[in-house]
Amino acid sequence: MNAVETLLLIIRNCEECLKKLEAMDDSEFVVGKRHAYVECLEIIQNWAEAKLVGLDYDIEKRYPLT
């Protein structure tokens, strides 16, 4: 697996986990996990080619932290 494939896998995994967390309660643990996944996506979004692989949206609007 090359770097781009690895980043794609991480992006999809973070997005899938965030979708699952939407249905869960707002315990400190769940909120912490949301923050961690959102932060990971925001870091990857700094990659010059992030938009080309589908990370072209406002992450905090799609996955609000409040």
N, C-alpha and C positions, 0 to 999 in steps of 0.2 A: 504494500500500500504506500503510495507517495504522499507528500505533504498536503496536496489539495484534497485528495480522497480522505485523508485523516481529518482535515478541517470540516469537510462536508459531513462526515460522520458525527463529529462533535456538535456541529450546528443542529443537525436533525435530532440528535439525542437530547440536547438542551430544550429544543422546541417541544418534543414529545413529553419530556418530564414536566415542563411548565404547563402544558395542557392538562396533564393528570393532576397537577397540584391545584388547578382552578376549582376542582370539585371537592377539595379538602378544606377542613376548618382552618382558621387563622391562628393556629397555635404558634408560639415563638419558633418552634422547629420548622414548621412549614413556611413561615414568613422568611426565615433565614435561608432556606433552600431556594425560594423564589429569588431572593436577592442574589444569591450565588450564581444561579443559572442566567439571570439577566445580565449580571456583570460579565460573565464569560462571553455572552453574545455581543455585548458592547465592546469588549476588547477585540474580538474577532472582526467586528465591523470596521475597525481601524485598518484592516488589511486592504490594500489597494484593489483587490479583485472581489471583495465581499459582495458588491452589488451584482456581479456577474453570476454568483452562485445562489442568489435569492435572498440575501441578507440586506435588502434595500428598503426596509421599513423602519419606522420609529419603534424601537423595541419596547420602550416604556409605555407607549400608547397601546401596543398590542398586549403586553403583559404588565399591567399596572401594579405598582408595588404598595399602593395604599388601599 
